[in-house]
Amino acid sequence: MTTRRAGAAAGAFAAAVLAVAGCTTSAGPGGGVPTVTSAPATTAPGDSHGWSRQRLRSAVARRTGVTRTAKPTVLNGLVGAVFTRNADGDHFCTASVVDSAGLNLIVTAAHCVWDPKLGQRSDLVFVPGYRDGDTPSGVWPLLAVTVDDDWKDHADPDADVAFAVVQAQNGQQVQQVLGANRLGVNRGYRLPVKVTGYPGSSDVPITCSNTTSEQSPTQLRIDCPDYTGGTSGSPWVTDFDPATRTGTVVGVIGGYQEGGDTPDTSYSSYFGDRVQALYDRATG
């Protein structure tokens, strides 16, 4: 099974080129990518379907977001790397603070915290704002983890979402220290979002903005380069509020192919009634 946890395989550029060139392509089970047909050619010698190599690259570039190093802002500070035991080892997933009455909740991908064969992963810690070995906002152990029963039973990719309560530090809950993004459900498939996460090979987070699309009725898709292993659980945030410097999380990298088997296209289980029910369980 492919995964976007640290160590996942990188993939290819060919499918995107075929789609832009006007050739039929498939997005996998339940795929939402339509067949694209090239217009009648205004053909230069050697062009394929009337598309030059330069035109193909330009068209693909227009569809793909630009990935950059994430600056240490308030919004990016809500995102953290997930480690085993402490921040001295390797980080393998990403999580972020989400608003809750208990002020102590984070959201990530279910496959980061719960193995259907082995159960809940123990000794995990959330390190928000982690950068180059520094832990500016502390190290927060994960306590109770809530995942959908369909994930527990058979790793249903449509239920690849988890909420976790983190332990208070120095008498304060994580949301009191950092603030939190709101949870957004049933927001539709085309949304401008910012995705921020931690590749396992880097000690600084990356970020990319683009518009989501429908992979299937139960999955979202986004095209942003360089989201390799370690970025599972990265939040998809829309509706940035300049007053609070927070937004609304409408997805996390996970779901189909556990987030994607190429670094340039990522997926999320759709945040609908099912995710709302999961949140209600986690906060009830």
C-alpha positions in Angstrom: 0.0 0.0 0.0 1.4 3.4 -0.9 1.6 6.0 1.8 2.5 9.7 2.3 4.2 8.9 5.6 8.0 9.4 5.6 9.6 7.0 3.2 6.8 7.0 0.6 7.8 6.6 -3.1 8.0 9.6 -5.4 6.2 9.5 -8.8 5.9 10.7 -12.4 5.1 13.7 -14.5 3.7 11.7 -17.4 0.0 11.6 -16.5 -0.3 15.4 -16.2 1.4 15.8 -19.6 -0.9 13.3 -21.2 -4.0 15.1 -19.8 -2.8 18.5 -21.1 -1.9 17.1 -24.5 -5.5 15.9 -25.0 -5.0 12.2 -24.3 -7.3 10.2 -22.1 -6.0 9.7 -18.6 -7.4 8.0 -15.5 -7.2 9.2 -11.9 -7.8 5.7 -10.3 -10.8 4.3 -8.6 -13.6 6.9 -8.5 -11.5 9.3 -10.5 -12.8 12.7 -11.2 -10.4 13.7 -14.0 -12.3 14.2 -17.3 -11.0 13.2 -20.7 -9.4 16.2 -22.4 -9.5 16.5 -26.1 -7.0 18.8 -27.9 -8.4 21.5 -30.1 -7.9 21.3 -33.9 -4.2 21.7 -34.4 -2.3 24.8 -35.4 0.6 22.5 -35.8 4.3 23.3 -36.0 6.4 20.5 -37.4 7.1 17.9 -34.8 4.5 19.0 -32.4 2.2 16.4 -30.8 -1.5 17.1 -31.2 -0.6 20.7 -32.0 1.2 21.1 -28.6 4.9 22.0 -28.4 7.0 20.9 -25.5 7.1 24.4 -24.2 3.3 24.8 -24.5 2.9 21.5 -22.6 5.1 22.7 -19.8 3.4 26.1 -19.5 0.0 24.5 -19.3 1.0 22.0 -16.6 2.7 24.8 -14.7 -0.6 26.9 -14.7 -2.4 24.0 -13.1 0.1 23.2 -10.4 0.7 25.3 -7.2 4.1 26.7 -6.3 5.7 25.1 -3.2 7.9 27.2 -0.9 9.4 27.0 2.5 6.8 28.0 5.1 7.6 31.2 7.0 7.2 31.1 10.8 3.8 32.8 10.9 0.9 32.4 13.3 -1.1 30.3 10.8 1.9 28.1 10.0 2.6 27.8 13.7 -0.6 25.8 14.1 1.1 23.0 12.1 3.6 20.6 13.5 5.6 17.5 12.9 4.6 14.2 14.5 7.5 12.2 16.1 7.8 9.0 18.1 8.6 9.7 21.8 10.3 13.1 21.4 11.7 15.6 18.9 15.2 14.0 18.8 14.2 11.3 16.2 12.7 11.4 12.7 9.4 13.0 12.1 7.1 10.9 10.0 3.7 12.8 9.7 2.1 16.2 10.1 -0.8 17.4 12.3 -2.4 20.8 13.2 -4.4 22.4 16.0 -8.2 22.4 15.4 -10.7 24.4 17.5 -12.4 22.5 20.3 -14.2 23.1 23.6 -11.4 21.4 25.4 -8.8 23.5 23.7 -6.6 20.4 23.3 -7.4 18.9 19.9 -5.3 18.2 16.7 -6.3 16.7 13.4 -4.2 14.4 11.2 -4.5 11.4 8.9 -5.8 8.2 10.5 -2.9 6.2 9.0 -0.5 8.3 11.0 -1.8 7.3 14.4 -3.7 4.0 14.0 -2.7 0.8 12.2 -5.7 -1.4 11.5 -3.7 -4.5 12.3 -1.9 -3.2 15.4 -4.2 -0.5 16.8 -3.2 2.9 18.1 0.4 4.0 17.7 1.8 4.8 21.1 4.4 7.3 22.3 3.6 9.9 19.6 4.2 13.6 20.2 3.1 16.7 18.3 5.7 19.5 17.8 4.1 22.6 16.4 6.3 25.1 14.6 9.2 22.7 14.6 12.1 24.1 12.6 15.7 23.0 12.3 15.6 21.1 15.5 14.0 23.9 17.5 10.7 23.3 19.4 9.5 26.9 19.9 5.9 25.9 21.0 6.7 22.8 23.1 6.3 19.1 22.7 2.8 17.8 23.2 2.2 14.0 23.8 -0.8 12.5 22.1 -3.3 11.0 24.5 -6.8 9.8 23.3 -7.0 9.2 19.5 -10.4 9.0 17.6 -10.7 7.3 14.2 -13.6 6.0 12.3 -14.6 2.4 12.8 -14.3 1.8 9.0 -10.6 2.8 9.3 -10.1 0.5 12.3 -11.7 -2.4 10.5 -10.3 -2.2 7.0 -8.4 1.0 6.4 -11.2 2.6 4.4 -9.5 5.5 2.5 -12.7 7.5 2.8 -12.1 7.5 6.6 -8.4 8.5 6.7 -8.9 11.2 9.2 -8.1 11.3 12.9 -8.5 13.6 15.9 -6.2 13.4 18.9 -6.3 15.0 22.3 -2.8 16.3 23.4 -1.6 16.6 26.9 -1.5 20.0 28.6 1.9 21.5 29.2 2.7 23.9 32.1 -0.9 24.1 32.9 -2.0 25.3 29.5 -3.8 23.5 26.6 -2.3 23.7 23.1 -5.1 26.0 21.8 -4.5 28.5 24.6 -0.9 28.7 23.5 -1.3 28.8 19.7 -4.9 29.4 18.7 -6.6 27.0 16.3 -8.1 26.6 12.9 -11.9 26.0 12.7 -13.2 22.7 11.3 -15.0 23.0 8.0 -17.4 20.3 6.7 -19.6 20.0 3.6 -17.8 22.9 1.9 -17.8 21.3 -1.6 -15.0 20.3 -3.9 -13.5 23.5 -5.4 -11.9 25.6 -2.7 -8.8 27.8 -2.6 -6.6 26.2 0.1 -3.2 26.4 1.6 -1.4 23.1 2.4 1.4 23.2 4.9 3.4 20.2 6.1 6.7 18.6 7.0 8.5 16.3 4.5 10.4 13.6 6.3 13.6 14.6 4.6 13.4 18.3 5.8 13.5 20.0 9.1 11.5 23.0 7.9 7.9 23.0 6.7 6.8 23.6 3.2 3.6 25.3 2.0 1.6 25.6 -1.3 -1.6 27.3 -2.3 -4.0 26.0 -5.1 -7.6 25.2 -5.7 -8.9 21.7 -4.8 -10.9 19.5 -7.2 -13.1 16.4 -6.9 -11.2 13.2 -7.2 -14.4 11.3 -6.4 -17.5 12.1 -4.3 -15.6 11.0 -1.2 -12.1 12.4 -2.1 -10.5 15.8 -2.7 -7.4 16.4 -4.8 -4.8 19.1 -5.0 -1.8 19.6 -7.3 1.2 20.9 -5.4 4.8 19.7 -6.0 7.3 18.1 -3.5 4.8 16.7 -0.9 6.8 13.6 -0.2 6.8 11.2 2.7 6.1 12.9 6.1 3.4 15.2 4.8 0.5 12.9 5.6 -1.9 14.8 7.8 -0.9 18.2 6.4 -4.0 20.5 6.8 -5.8 22.0 3.8 -6.8 25.5 5.1 -9.2 28.0 3.5 -11.0 31.2 4.6 -8.0 32.8 6.2 -9.1 35.4 8.7 -6.6 38.3 9.0 -8.0 39.3 12.4 -7.3 36.0 14.0 -4.6 34.8 11.5 -6.4 31.4 11.4 -8.6 29.7 8.9 -10.8 26.7 8.3 -9.4 23.2 7.8 -11.3 21.3 5.1 -8.9 18.3 4.5 -5.7 16.6 5.5 -3.3 14.8 3.2 -4.5 11.2 3.3 -7.3 9.2 1.8 -6.8 7.8 -1.7 -3.4 6.0 -1.8 -2.9 7.3 1.8 -2.3 10.7 0.4 -0.9 10.0 -3.1 1.9 7.9 -4.6 3.5 10.9 -6.4 4.9 14.0 -4.7 3.0 16.4 -7.0 -0.6 15.3 -6.4 -2.1 14.9 -3.0 -5.5 13.7 -1.8 -7.8 14.0 1.2 -10.9 12.2 2.5 -13.8 14.5 1.9 -14.8 16.4 5.1 -18.5 15.8 5.3 -21.0 14.4 7.8 -18.7 11.5 8.6 -15.9 13.8 9.7 -18.3 15.9 11.7 -19.5 12.8 13.5 -15.9 11.8 14.2 -15.2 15.3 15.6 -18.3 15.1 17.8 -17.0 11.8 19.2 -13.6 13.2 19.8 -14.9 16.2 21.7 -17.9 14.6 23.4 
